[in-house]
Amino acid sequence: QVQLVESGGGLVQPGGSLRLSCTASRISFSIYTMSWYRQAPGKQRELVAAITSGGGPNYADSVKGRFTISRDNAKNTVDLQMNSLKPEDTAVYYCNARWARADPWWGQGTQVTVSS
């Protein structure tokens, strides 16, 4: 059974930074596109950032210039560095692993709260 375990969430003040990490196990990590999604209360889950097996990143317009996604294929990890956080970034953040047309794998989520 594939496992994706997120860590690094928490409470931060507006303008602050957090780094989320997702560790994958029982997976051929290097071939997967890895993504971070988020879901705020009462809203649909949305894509925040993705990084392909080749390392090419993509970002939602709302986080461009503030968030950076990176991966370490040797450690089976994908990180999301979040800077200049805003209250509207408050959400549960989920790690996602996707390969070809197979069903994607999801982590359990980690809460990020941006509040003063």
N, C-alpha and C positions, 0 to 999 in steps of 0.2 A: 504494500500500500504506500503510495506516494505521500510524503508529508511536507507541508510548507509551514514553517513556524516563524511568525513575525515577532519582532521585539523593538523597543525603543520609543514607544508612544508615551504620552504623558501630558501634563499641563504646562503650558508655556505662555508667557506674556506676548501681546502683539509686538511684532518686530523681532522676536526671538527666533531661535533655531532648534531644530530637532533632527536627529538622524534615525531613520527606520532601517531595520535590517530584516531580511528574510533568508532563512536557511532551508535548503531543500535536501531531502533524503530519498533514497530509493528511486532515483530519476537520472536519466542521461542528460544532465543539466545543460551541457554546452549546446545542445541542439534546440533547446526551447527558447521561444520568445518569453521573456519575463516582464511582468507588468505590475504596476501598483494602481489599484482602484480605490475609490473612497465612496462612502455613503453617509450623508448627513441625515438627521432625523426628518422624516417626511419627504425625502427626496430619493430619486433613483440613483443606483450605483453608477458612478462615472469613471471613465479612464483618466488617470492622472498623468502617467508616464509609462513608456514601454521601451524595452531595449531588446534588439534582435540577437540572434545567435552570433551574428557578425559584429555586434557591438553598436549598431546604429540606434541612437535614441530618438524618441518622439515625445512631445509634451502637449498637454492640453494648453490652450491659449491662456487660461487663467493662472497657470503656474510658470509659464516661460520666463526665464531670467531669474527665477527664485528657487526653483527645485532642480536638482541634478540626480539622474539615475545612473547607477554604475553596477557592474557585475564582476565577480571573481569566479571564473570557471574552475579554478583549482580548489576553491573552498565551497563551491556550490552556494554562493550567496549573491543576493541582489540588494543593493542599498538605495535609499532615497534620502538625499540630503535636502532638507527643507529650511530655507532662509527667509527672512523678512515675512514671517508668518502673520496671517491676518485672521480675525475672528471667523471669517467665512471659510477658512481652511479646516475648521472644526468638523470632524467626521471620524468614523471608523475606517481605517485604512486596511486594505486587503492585498495580499500578494497573490499573483496569478501566474500560472505556468501553462503555456499553450504551444502545441506542436501540430502542424499541418491541420487536418480536419478532426483530430481527436478531441474528445471532450476535455476542456481545460481543468486544471487542478486549482483549488483555492486554499488559502490559509484561513485561520480562524478569526483573523482581524485584530487590530490593535487601535485603541482609542487615542486620538489626538484632540486636545482641547486647547484652543487659543483664547485666552481671556485674561483680563486684568483684575 
